[in-house]
Amino acid sequence: MDGQVTKRKSHEERRVEIAQTALKLAAEVGASNVSAQAIADAMGVSQATVFRHFATRDAVFREAIAEIRRSVHAALGPIFEDKTTSAAERLKRLAVAHLGFVQDNRGIPALLFSDGLHAGDATLKADVRELMKSFAGRVAALVMEGVKDGSIDVGVDPALIGQAFVTLVQGAALRWMLFDRSFDLKSQADVIWALVKPALSAQNNSTPLK
């Protein structure tokens, strides 16, 4: 023996691991087909271990939604927080980064767009709604920054742009899934920007968007 002792994972570490495994499986077989036993098998543990940390399978997915929120914040937060470039330019970067993130994390749309899963748990559905509303709110705040820095026209409705941006991203992700992920999702950012860019400009906007 080498004298090394394997550190036992904490309750929170194990919960995150279970949630991440559930997301991985959702990408492979669909969220509705992910059972507690399947999660346990993928982790190489007993089903009892899963239920030691979560009361139900849907509780696992609620933690998965929280994990998505944390991951999205880590991946996209720097764009929101970057004050060295205009808000309009950051919004363009956000479309690319967001779709790239979804493309690299296929379990996210598999979970968020699972009607069967949401129908079984009203709380889970509410969690998904809150996740989307929160992101739309952050986009709206970014648009407000653009109005202040002059890169977005003063007549633009931030809340409307926030909702439209999220809707376009979701639509692209859903189409990507329906087409069996057969095209580059990240490239759809150009399509989104072609629609969003004109909505940010007006004749009296002295700062042209690039």
C-alpha positions as CSV (number, residue, x, y, z in Angstrom):
1,M,0.0,0.0,0.0
2,D,1.2,3.5,-0.7
3,G,-0.2,5.0,2.5
4,Q,-2.6,7.3,0.6
5,V,-6.1,7.6,2.0
6,T,-8.9,8.3,-0.4
7,K,-10.8,11.3,0.7
8,R,-14.5,10.6,1.2
9,K,-16.7,13.0,-0.7
10,S,-18.9,15.4,1.3
11,H,-22.7,15.4,1.1
12,E,-22.6,18.5,-1.2
13,E,-19.9,17.1,-3.4
14,R,-21.9,13.9,-3.9
15,R,-25.1,15.8,-4.6
16,V,-23.3,17.7,-7.4
17,E,-21.8,14.5,-8.8
18,I,-25.3,12.9,-8.9
19,A,-26.8,15.9,-10.6
20,Q,-24.0,16.1,-13.2
21,T,-24.5,12.4,-13.9
22,A,-28.2,12.9,-14.4
23,L,-27.5,15.7,-16.9
24,K,-25.0,13.5,-18.8
25,L,-27.5,10.7,-19.0
26,A,-30.3,13.1,-20.1
27,A,-28.1,13.9,-23.1
28,E,-27.6,10.3,-23.9
29,V,-31.1,8.7,-23.4
30,G,-33.5,11.7,-22.7
31,A,-34.4,13.1,-19.4
32,S,-37.6,11.1,-19.0
33,N,-35.7,7.9,-19.3
34,V,-33.2,8.7,-16.5
35,S,-34.0,6.7,-13.4
36,A,-32.3,6.6,-10.0
37,Q,-31.0,3.2,-10.8
38,A,-29.5,4.4,-14.1
39,I,-27.8,7.2,-12.2
40,A,-26.4,4.8,-9.7
41,D,-25.2,2.4,-12.4
42,A,-23.4,5.2,-14.2
43,M,-21.7,6.3,-11.0
44,G,-20.9,2.8,-9.9
45,V,-22.8,3.1,-6.6
46,S,-26.0,1.6,-5.2
47,Q,-29.4,3.1,-5.7
48,A,-29.5,3.6,-2.0
49,T,-26.6,6.0,-2.3
50,V,-28.5,8.2,-4.6
51,F,-31.5,8.2,-2.3
52,R,-29.3,9.0,0.6
53,H,-28.7,12.4,-0.9
54,F,-32.0,13.0,-2.7
55,A,-35.5,12.0,-1.6
56,T,-36.7,11.4,-5.2
57,R,-35.5,11.3,-8.7
58,D,-37.1,14.6,-9.4
59,A,-35.2,16.1,-6.5
60,V,-32.1,15.1,-8.4
61,F,-33.3,17.1,-11.4
62,R,-34.1,20.1,-9.3
63,E,-30.4,20.0,-8.2
64,A,-29.5,19.6,-11.8
65,I,-31.3,22.9,-12.6
66,A,-29.3,24.5,-9.8
67,E,-26.1,23.1,-11.3
68,I,-27.1,24.5,-14.7
69,R,-27.6,27.9,-13.1
70,R,-24.1,27.8,-11.4
71,S,-22.5,26.5,-14.7
72,V,-24.1,29.2,-16.8
73,H,-23.1,31.9,-14.4
74,A,-19.5,30.7,-14.4
75,A,-19.3,30.4,-18.2
76,L,-21.2,33.6,-19.1
77,G,-20.6,35.8,-16.1
78,P,-17.4,37.3,-17.4
79,I,-19.2,38.6,-20.4
80,F,-21.8,40.4,-18.3
81,E,-19.1,41.7,-16.0
82,D,-16.7,42.9,-18.6
83,K,-16.8,46.7,-18.7
84,T,-14.0,47.2,-21.3
85,T,-16.3,46.8,-24.3
86,S,-19.7,48.1,-25.1
87,A,-22.8,46.4,-24.0
88,A,-23.9,45.8,-27.6
89,E,-20.7,44.0,-28.4
90,R,-21.0,41.9,-25.2
91,L,-24.6,41.0,-26.2
92,K,-23.2,39.7,-29.5
93,R,-20.5,37.7,-27.7
94,L,-23.2,36.4,-25.3
95,A,-25.1,34.8,-28.2
96,V,-22.0,33.0,-29.3
97,A,-20.9,31.9,-25.8
98,H,-24.4,30.8,-24.8
99,L,-25.0,28.6,-27.8
100,G,-21.4,27.2,-27.5
101,F,-22.1,26.4,-23.8
102,V,-25.3,24.5,-24.7
103,Q,-23.5,22.7,-27.5
104,D,-20.9,21.5,-25.0
105,N,-23.4,20.6,-22.4
106,R,-26.1,18.6,-24.3
107,G,-27.9,17.5,-21.1
108,I,-29.1,21.1,-20.5
109,P,-31.6,21.3,-23.4
110,A,-32.5,17.6,-22.9
111,L,-33.6,18.5,-19.4
112,L,-35.1,22.0,-20.0
113,F,-37.2,20.8,-23.0
114,S,-38.5,17.6,-21.5
115,D,-42.3,18.0,-21.3
116,G,-42.8,14.6,-19.7
117,L,-40.4,15.4,-16.9
118,H,-42.0,18.8,-16.2
119,A,-45.5,17.4,-16.2
120,G,-44.5,15.1,-13.3
121,D,-43.2,17.9,-11.1
122,A,-44.7,21.4,-10.9
123,T,-41.8,22.5,-8.7
124,L,-39.3,21.5,-11.4
125,K,-41.3,23.3,-14.0
126,A,-41.2,26.4,-11.8
127,D,-37.5,26.1,-11.4
128,V,-37.0,26.0,-15.1
129,R,-39.2,29.1,-15.6
130,E,-37.2,30.9,-12.9
131,L,-33.9,30.0,-14.6
132,M,-35.1,31.4,-17.9
133,K,-36.6,34.5,-16.3
134,S,-33.4,35.2,-14.4
135,F,-31.3,35.0,-17.6
136,A,-33.7,37.2,-19.5
137,G,-33.4,39.7,-16.6
138,R,-29.6,39.7,-16.9
139,V,-29.8,40.3,-20.6
140,A,-32.2,43.2,-20.0
141,A,-29.8,44.7,-17.5
142,L,-27.1,44.4,-20.1
143,V,-29.3,46.2,-22.6
144,M,-29.8,49.0,-20.1
145,E,-26.0,49.3,-19.8
146,G,-25.9,49.7,-23.6
147,V,-28.4,52.5,-23.4
148,K,-26.2,54.2,-20.9
149,D,-22.9,53.7,-22.8
150,G,-24.6,54.8,-26.1
151,S,-24.2,51.5,-28.0
152,I,-27.9,50.8,-27.8
153,D,-30.7,53.2,-28.7
154,V,-32.4,54.9,-25.9
155,G,-35.8,53.9,-27.2
156,V,-35.1,50.2,-26.9
157,D,-37.2,48.2,-24.4
158,P,-34.7,46.2,-22.3
159,A,-37.2,43.7,-21.0
160,L,-38.5,43.0,-24.5
161,I,-35.0,42.4,-25.9
162,G,-34.2,40.2,-22.9
163,Q,-37.2,38.0,-23.6
164,A,-36.5,38.0,-27.4
165,F,-32.9,37.0,-26.9
166,V,-33.8,34.1,-24.6
167,T,-36.5,33.0,-27.0
168,L,-34.1,33.0,-30.0
169,V,-31.5,31.0,-28.1
170,Q,-34.0,28.5,-26.9
171,G,-35.5,28.2,-30.4
172,A,-32.0,27.5,-31.9
173,A,-31.3,24.9,-29.2
174,L,-34.6,23.2,-29.7
175,R,-34.1,23.1,-33.5
176,W,-30.6,21.7,-32.9
177,M,-32.1,18.9,-30.8
178,L,-34.9,18.1,-33.3
179,F,-32.3,17.8,-36.1
180,D,-30.3,15.3,-33.9
181,R,-27.5,17.9,-33.2
182,S,-26.5,17.5,-36.9
183,F,-25.3,21.1,-37.3
184,D,-23.0,23.5,-35.5
185,L,-25.3,25.2,-32.9
186,K,-22.7,27.9,-32.1
187,S,-22.9,29.1,-35.7
188,Q,-26.6,30.0,-35.1
189,A,-25.4,33.0,-33.1
190,D,-25.0,34.8,-36.5
191,V,-28.7,34.2,-37.2
192,I,-29.7,35.5,-33.8
193,W,-27.5,38.6,-34.1
194,A,-28.9,39.3,-37.5
195,L,-32.3,39.6,-35.9
196,V,-31.3,41.3,-32.6
197,K,-28.9,43.9,-34.1
198,P,-31.5,45.9,-36.0
199,A,-33.7,46.0,-32.9
200,L,-30.9,47.7,-30.9
201,S,-30.4,50.5,-33.5
202,A,-32.5,53.4,-34.5
203,Q,-32.0,56.4,-36.8
204,N,-31.1,58.6,-33.9
205,N,-28.5,56.2,-32.6
206,S,-25.1,57.9,-33.1
207,T,-23.1,54.8,-32.2
208,P,-23.3,52.2,-35.0
209,L,-23.2,48.6,-34.1
210,K,-20.5,46.4,-35.5
